């Protein structure tokens, strides 16, 4: 039986939890869905790394 996990909110904590679960759990065993009010998530604190090509 495949379990479903729903993460409410894609802020820093929600994105971290969803990513951590995705790395640790088998895709065949679990489905992860992130629900957020905004269609995009931008890590403003790390935009300088994007600009520097890191």
PDB file of N, CA, C and O in Angstrom, chain B, residues numbered from 101:
ATOM      1  N   UNK B 101       0.846  -1.186   0.000  1.00  0.00           N
ATOM      2  CA  UNK B 101       0.000   0.000   0.000  1.00  0.00           C
ATOM      3  C   UNK B 101       0.885   1.241   0.000  1.00  0.00           C
ATOM      4  O   UNK B 101       1.789   1.370   0.826  1.00  0.00           O
ATOM      5  N   UNK B 102       0.620   2.142  -0.923  1.00  0.00           N
ATOM      6  CA  UNK B 102       1.395   3.373  -1.014  1.00  0.00           C
ATOM      7  C   UNK B 102       0.789   4.428  -0.090  1.00  0.00           C
ATOM      8  O   UNK B 102      -0.406   4.715  -0.162  1.00  0.00           O
ATOM      9  N   UNK B 103       1.609   4.992   0.763  1.00  0.00           N
ATOM     10  CA  UNK B 103       1.157   6.045   1.669  1.00  0.00           C
ATOM     11  C   UNK B 103       1.284   7.393   0.977  1.00  0.00           C
ATOM     12  O   UNK B 103       2.092   7.560   0.064  1.00  0.00           O
ATOM     13  N   UNK B 104       0.481   8.348   1.418  1.00  0.00           N
ATOM     14  CA  UNK B 104       0.533   9.706   0.882  1.00  0.00           C
ATOM     15  C   UNK B 104       0.838  10.670   2.014  1.00  0.00           C
ATOM     16  O   UNK B 104       0.237  10.598   3.086  1.00  0.00           O
ATOM     17  N   UNK B 105       1.774  11.572   1.766  1.00  0.00           N
ATOM     18  CA  UNK B 105       2.124  12.606   2.739  1.00  0.00           C
ATOM     19  C   UNK B 105       1.822  13.949   2.100  1.00  0.00           C
ATOM     20  O   UNK B 105       2.238  14.212   0.972  1.00  0.00           O
ATOM     21  N   UNK B 106       1.096  14.803   2.820  1.00  0.00           N
ATOM     22  CA  UNK B 106       0.794  16.152   2.349  1.00  0.00           C
ATOM     23  C   UNK B 106       1.489  17.134   3.273  1.00  0.00           C
ATOM     24  O   UNK B 106       1.272  17.119   4.484  1.00  0.00           O
ATOM     25  N   UNK B 107       2.329  17.993   2.697  1.00  0.00           N
ATOM     26  CA  UNK B 107       3.024  19.036   3.452  1.00  0.00           C
ATOM     27  C   UNK B 107       2.296  20.340   3.167  1.00  0.00           C
ATOM     28  O   UNK B 107       2.207  20.766   2.016  1.00  0.00           O
ATOM     29  N   UNK B 108       1.775  20.974   4.211  1.00  0.00           N
ATOM     30  CA  UNK B 108       1.044  22.231   4.050  1.00  0.00           C
ATOM     31  C   UNK B 108       1.999  23.393   4.241  1.00  0.00           C
ATOM     32  O   UNK B 108       2.525  23.605   5.333  1.00  0.00           O
ATOM     33  N   UNK B 109       2.218  24.141   3.176  1.00  0.00           N
ATOM     34  CA  UNK B 109       3.112  25.289   3.213  1.00  0.00           C
ATOM     35  C   UNK B 109       4.466  24.947   2.616  1.00  0.00           C
ATOM     36  O   UNK B 109       5.069  23.930   2.958  1.00  0.00           O
ATOM     37  N   UNK B 110       4.935  25.801   1.726  1.00  0.00           N
ATOM     38  CA  UNK B 110       6.224  25.576   1.067  1.00  0.00           C
ATOM     39  C   UNK B 110       7.216  26.662   1.442  1.00  0.00           C
ATOM     40  O   UNK B 110       8.027  27.093   0.622  1.00  0.00           O
ATOM     41  N   UNK B 111       7.140  27.102   2.704  1.00  0.00           N
ATOM     42  CA  UNK B 111       8.164  28.023   3.195  1.00  0.00           C
ATOM     43  C   UNK B 111       9.433  27.239   3.448  1.00  0.00           C
ATOM     44  O   UNK B 111       9.583  26.121   2.954  1.00  0.00           O
ATOM     45  N   UNK B 112      10.343  27.809   4.209  1.00  0.00           N
ATOM     46  CA  UNK B 112      11.614  27.127   4.465  1.00  0.00           C
ATOM     47  C   UNK B 112      11.402  25.772   5.133  1.00  0.00           C
ATOM     48  O   UNK B 112      12.015  24.783   4.731  1.00  0.00           O
ATOM     49  N   UNK B 113      10.551  25.718   6.136  1.00  0.00           N
ATOM     50  CA  UNK B 113      10.333  24.461   6.862  1.00  0.00           C
ATOM     51  C   UNK B 113       9.630  23.429   5.985  1.00  0.00           C
ATOM     52  O   UNK B 113      10.045  22.271   5.939  1.00  0.00           O
ATOM     53  N   UNK B 114       8.580  23.834   5.297  1.00  0.00           N
ATOM     54  CA  UNK B 114       7.848  22.896   4.450  1.00  0.00           C
ATOM     55  C   UNK B 114       8.697  22.350   3.317  1.00  0.00           C
ATOM     56  O   UNK B 114       8.645  21.156   3.025  1.00  0.00           O
ATOM     57  N   UNK B 115       9.481  23.213   2.673  1.00  0.00           N
ATOM     58  CA  UNK B 115      10.365  22.767   1.592  1.00  0.00           C
ATOM     59  C   UNK B 115      11.436  21.820   2.127  1.00  0.00           C
ATOM     60  O   UNK B 115      11.780  20.830   1.482  1.00  0.00           O
ATOM     61  N   UNK B 116      11.957  22.131   3.306  1.00  0.00           N
ATOM     62  CA  UNK B 116      12.974  21.272   3.912  1.00  0.00           C
ATOM     63  C   UNK B 116      12.404  19.895   4.251  1.00  0.00           C
ATOM     64  O   UNK B 116      13.025  18.871   3.963  1.00  0.00           O
ATOM     65  N   UNK B 117      11.234  19.876   4.856  1.00  0.00           N
ATOM     66  CA  UNK B 117      10.605  18.607   5.229  1.00  0.00           C
ATOM     67  C   UNK B 117      10.302  17.775   3.985  1.00  0.00           C
ATOM     68  O   UNK B 117      10.593  16.579   3.957  1.00  0.00           O
ATOM     69  N   UNK B 118       9.726  18.389   2.967  1.00  0.00           N
ATOM     70  CA  UNK B 118       9.389  17.650   1.749  1.00  0.00           C
ATOM     71  C   UNK B 118      10.648  17.091   1.086  1.00  0.00           C
ATOM     72  O   UNK B 118      10.655  15.943   0.641  1.00  0.00           O
ATOM     73  N   UNK B 119      11.703  17.887   1.018  1.00  0.00           N
ATOM     74  CA  UNK B 119      12.954  17.417   0.427  1.00  0.00           C
ATOM     75  C   UNK B 119      13.591  16.303   1.227  1.00  0.00           C
ATOM     76  O   UNK B 119      14.079  15.325   0.660  1.00  0.00           O
ATOM     77  N   UNK B 120      13.590  16.444   2.539  1.00  0.00           N
ATOM     78  CA  UNK B 120      14.166  15.410   3.407  1.00  0.00           C
ATOM     79  C   UNK B 120      13.406  14.093   3.277  1.00  0.00           C
ATOM     80  O   UNK B 120      14.010  13.024   3.188  1.00  0.00           O
ATOM     81  N   UNK B 121      12.087  14.178   3.268  1.00  0.00           N
ATOM     82  CA  UNK B 121      11.287  12.964   3.120  1.00  0.00           C
ATOM     83  C   UNK B 121      11.512  12.320   1.756  1.00  0.00           C
ATOM     84  O   UNK B 121      11.609  11.097   1.652  1.00  0.00           O
ATOM     85  N   UNK B 122      11.594  13.136   0.717  1.00  0.00           N
ATOM     86  CA  UNK B 122      11.803  12.602  -0.631  1.00  0.00           C
ATOM     87  C   UNK B 122      13.138  11.871  -0.742  1.00  0.00           C
ATOM     88  O   UNK B 122      13.234  10.858  -1.435  1.00  0.00           O
ATOM     89  N   UNK B 123      14.160  12.373  -0.068  1.00  0.00           N
ATOM     90  CA  UNK B 123      15.474  11.720  -0.103  1.00  0.00           C
ATOM     91  C   UNK B 123      15.503  10.436   0.717  1.00  0.00           C
ATOM     92  O   UNK B 123      16.227   9.500   0.376  1.00  0.00           O
ATOM     93  N   UNK B 124      14.733  10.383   1.778  1.00  0.00           N
ATOM     94  CA  UNK B 124      14.808   9.249   2.710  1.00  0.00           C
ATOM     95  C   UNK B 124      13.830   8.120   2.409  1.00  0.00           C
ATOM     96  O   UNK B 124      14.067   6.975   2.796  1.00  0.00           O
ATOM     97  N   UNK B 125      12.744   8.430   1.729  1.00  0.00           N
ATOM     98  CA  UNK B 125      11.706   7.429   1.508  1.00  0.00           C
ATOM     99  C   UNK B 125      11.690   6.976   0.051  1.00  0.00           C
ATOM    100  O   UNK B 125      12.029   7.742  -0.851  1.00  0.00           O
ATOM    101  N   UNK B 126      11.300   5.748  -0.165  1.00  0.00           N
ATOM    102  CA  UNK B 126      11.236   5.181  -1.507  1.00  0.00           C
ATOM    103  C   UNK B 126      10.009   5.714  -2.253  1.00  0.00           C
ATOM    104  O   UNK B 126       8.906   5.703  -1.704  1.00  0.00           O
ATOM    105  N   UNK B 127      10.185   6.183  -3.501  1.00  0.00           N
ATOM    106  CA  UNK B 127       9.039   6.691  -4.265  1.00  0.00           C
ATOM    107  C   UNK B 127       7.947   5.642  -4.482  1.00  0.00           C
ATOM    108  O   UNK B 127       6.783   5.992  -4.676  1.00  0.00           O
ATOM    109  N   UNK B 128       8.313   4.369  -4.449  1.00  0.00           N
ATOM    110  CA  UNK B 128       7.314   3.322  -4.607  1.00  0.00           C
ATOM    111  C   UNK B 128       6.455   3.120  -3.377  1.00  0.00           C
ATOM    112  O   UNK B 128       5.370   2.543  -3.456  1.00  0.00           O
ATOM    113  N   UNK B 129       6.940   3.596  -2.238  1.00  0.00           N
ATOM    114  CA  UNK B 129       6.224   3.401  -0.976  1.00  0.00           C
ATOM    115  C   UNK B 129       5.412   4.612  -0.539  1.00  0.00           C
ATOM    116  O   UNK B 129       4.456   4.476   0.224  1.00  0.00           O
ATOM    117  N   UNK B 130       5.785   5.789  -1.016  1.00  0.00           N
ATOM    118  CA  UNK B 130       5.151   7.011  -0.519  1.00  0.00           C
ATOM    119  C   UNK B 130       5.069   8.064  -1.626  1.00  0.00           C
ATOM    120  O   UNK B 130       5.956   8.171  -2.473  1.00  0.00           O
ATOM    121  N   UNK B 131       3.988   8.832  -1.593  1.00  0.00           N
ATOM    122  CA  UNK B 131       3.836   9.982  -2.477  1.00  0.00           C
ATOM    123  C   UNK B 131       3.830  11.242  -1.624  1.00  0.00           C
ATOM    124  O   UNK B 131       3.166  11.288  -0.589  1.00  0.00           O
ATOM    125  N   UNK B 132       4.566  12.266  -2.051  1.00  0.00           N
ATOM    126  CA  UNK B 132       4.660  13.510  -1.280  1.00  0.00           C
ATOM    127  C   UNK B 132       4.064  14.639  -2.109  1.00  0.00           C
ATOM    128  O   UNK B 132       4.444  14.847  -3.261  1.00  0.00           O
ATOM    129  N   UNK B 133       3.129  15.364  -1.510  1.00  0.00           N
ATOM    130  CA  UNK B 133       2.501  16.512  -2.156  1.00  0.00           C
ATOM    131  C   UNK B 133       2.709  17.730  -1.275  1.00  0.00           C
ATOM    132  O   UNK B 133       2.510  17.671  -0.061  1.00  0.00           O
ATOM    133  N   UNK B 134       3.114  18.843  -1.893  1.00  0.00           N
ATOM    134  CA  UNK B 134       3.283  20.104  -1.170  1.00  0.00           C
ATOM    135  C   UNK B 134       2.177  21.047  -1.619  1.00  0.00           C
ATOM    136  O   UNK B 134       1.998  21.277  -2.815  1.00  0.00           O
ATOM    137  N   UNK B 135       1.437  21.593  -0.660  1.00  0.00           N
ATOM    138  CA  UNK B 135       0.353  22.530  -0.942  1.00  0.00           C
ATOM    139  C   UNK B 135       0.778  23.892  -0.412  1.00  0.00           C
ATOM    140  O   UNK B 135       1.152  24.030   0.753  1.00  0.00           O
ATOM    141  N   UNK B 136       0.715  24.902  -1.287  1.00  0.00           N
ATOM    142  CA  UNK B 136       1.146  26.242  -0.901  1.00  0.00           C
ATOM    143  C   UNK B 136       0.226  27.280  -1.537  1.00  0.00           C
ATOM    144  O   UNK B 136      -0.305  27.057  -2.626  1.00  0.00           O
ATOM    145  N   UNK B 137       0.039  28.393  -0.874  1.00  0.00           N
ATOM    146  CA  UNK B 137      -0.818  29.460  -1.393  1.00  0.00           C
ATOM    147  C   UNK B 137      -0.193  30.152  -2.602  1.00  0.00           C
ATOM    148  O   UNK B 137      -0.911  30.653  -3.468  1.00  0.00           O
ATOM    149  N   UNK B 138       1.125  30.181  -2.667  1.00  0.00           N
ATOM    150  CA  UNK B 138       1.840  30.822  -3.777  1.00  0.00           C
ATOM    151  C   UNK B 138       2.326  29.756  -4.757  1.00  0.00           C
ATOM    152  O   UNK B 138       2.709  28.664  -4.339  1.00  0.00           O
ATOM    153  N   UNK B 139       2.316  30.063  -6.069  1.00  0.00           N
ATOM    154  CA  UNK B 139       2.754  29.056  -7.044  1.00  0.00           C
ATOM    155  C   UNK B 139       4.269  28.835  -7.076  1.00  0.00           C
ATOM    156  O   UNK B 139       4.726  27.795  -7.552  1.00  0.00           O
ATOM    157  N   UNK B 140       5.052  29.795  -6.578  1.00  0.00           N
ATOM    158  CA  UNK B 140       6.512  29.706  -6.629  1.00  0.00           C
ATOM    159  C   UNK B 140       7.107  29.902  -5.248  1.00  0.00           C
ATOM    160  O   UNK B 140       6.508  30.540  -4.382  1.00  0.00           O
ATOM    161  N   UNK B 141       8.298  29.344  -5.054  1.00  0.00           N
ATOM    162  CA  UNK B 141       9.041  29.547  -3.814  1.00  0.00           C
ATOM    163  C   UNK B 141      10.427  30.051  -4.184  1.00  0.00           C
ATOM    164  O   UNK B 141      11.137  29.402  -4.952  1.00  0.00           O
ATOM    165  N   UNK B 142      10.815  31.193  -3.650  1.00  0.00           N
ATOM    166  CA  UNK B 142      12.133  31.771  -3.913  1.00  0.00           C
ATOM    167  C   UNK B 142      12.851  31.930  -2.583  1.00  0.00           C
ATOM    168  O   UNK B 142      12.336  32.568  -1.665  1.00  0.00           O
ATOM    169  N   UNK B 143      14.048  31.346  -2.481  1.00  0.00           N
ATOM    170  CA  UNK B 143      14.866  31.517  -1.279  1.00  0.00           C
ATOM    171  C   UNK B 143      15.640  32.823  -1.423  1.00  0.00           C
ATOM    172  O   UNK B 143      16.750  32.841  -1.953  1.00  0.00           O
ATOM    173  N   UNK B 144      15.056  33.894  -0.956  1.00  0.00           N
ATOM    174  CA  UNK B 144      15.680  35.204  -1.126  1.00  0.00           C
ATOM    175  C   UNK B 144      17.043  35.306  -0.445  1.00  0.00           C
ATOM    176  O   UNK B 144      17.915  36.042  -0.908  1.00  0.00           O
ATOM    177  N   UNK B 145      17.228  34.574   0.649  1.00  0.00           N
ATOM    178  CA  UNK B 145      18.504  34.629   1.354  1.00  0.00           C
ATOM    179  C   UNK B 145      19.640  33.999   0.550  1.00  0.00           C
ATOM    180  O   UNK B 145      20.809  34.214   0.870  1.00  0.00           O
ATOM    181  N   UNK B 146      19.317  33.230  -0.482  1.00  0.00           N
ATOM    182  CA  UNK B 146      20.348  32.551  -1.261  1.00  0.00           C
ATOM    183  C   UNK B 146      20.412  33.048  -2.700  1.00  0.00           C
ATOM    184  O   UNK B 146      21.082  32.423  -3.522  1.00  0.00           O
ATOM    185  N   UNK B 147      19.744  34.143  -3.035  1.00  0.00           N
ATOM    186  CA  UNK B 147      19.769  34.649  -4.400  1.00  0.00           C
ATOM    187  C   UNK B 147      21.176  35.044  -4.839  1.00  0.00           C
ATOM    188  O   UNK B 147      21.501  34.958  -6.023  1.00  0.00           O
ATOM    189  N   UNK B 148      22.012  35.475  -3.897  1.00  0.00           N
ATOM    190  CA  UNK B 148      23.387  35.834  -4.256  1.00  0.00           C
ATOM    191  C   UNK B 148      24.149  34.616  -4.777  1.00  0.00           C
ATOM    192  O   UNK B 148      25.029  34.759  -5.626  1.00  0.00           O
ATOM    193  N   UNK B 149      23.824  33.425  -4.283  1.00  0.00           N
ATOM    194  CA  UNK B 149      24.477  32.213  -4.776  1.00  0.00           C
ATOM    195  C   UNK B 149      24.038  31.908  -6.205  1.00  0.00           C
ATOM    196  O   UNK B 149      24.850  31.467  -7.019  1.00  0.00           O
ATOM    197  N   UNK B 150      22.792  32.132  -6.510  1.00  0.00           N
ATOM    198  CA  UNK B 150      22.305  31.938  -7.868  1.00  0.00           C
ATOM    199  C   UNK B 150      22.999  32.908  -8.816  1.00  0.00           C
ATOM    200  O   UNK B 150      23.433  32.520  -9.901  1.00  0.00           O
ATOM    201  N   UNK B 151      23.103  34.167  -8.408  1.00  0.00           N
ATOM    202  CA  UNK B 151      23.756  35.171  -9.246  1.00  0.00           C
ATOM    203  C   UNK B 151      25.234  34.850  -9.472  1.00  0.00           C
ATOM    204  O   UNK B 151      25.789  35.177 -10.521  1.00  0.00           O
ATOM    205  N   UNK B 152      25.867  34.212  -8.490  1.00  0.00           N
ATOM    206  CA  UNK B 152      27.289  33.871  -8.602  1.00  0.00           C
ATOM    207  C   UNK B 152      27.505  32.524  -9.291  1.00  0.00           C
ATOM    208  O   UNK B 152      28.645  32.096  -9.471  1.00  0.00           O
ATOM    209  N   UNK B 153      26.426  31.860  -9.673  1.00  0.00           N
ATOM    210  CA  UNK B 153      26.546  30.579 -10.352  1.00  0.00           C
ATOM    211  C   UNK B 153      26.881  29.421  -9.439  1.00  0.00           C
ATOM    212  O   UNK B 153      27.419  28.412  -9.896  1.00  0.00           O
ATOM    213  N   UNK B 154      26.578  29.543  -8.170  1.00  0.00           N
ATOM    214  CA  UNK B 154      26.884  28.473  -7.209  1.00  0.00           C
ATOM    215  C   UNK B 154      25.715  27.528  -7.047  1.00  0.00           C
ATOM    216  O   UNK B 154      25.798  26.570  -6.278  1.00  0.00           O
TER     217      UNK B 154
END
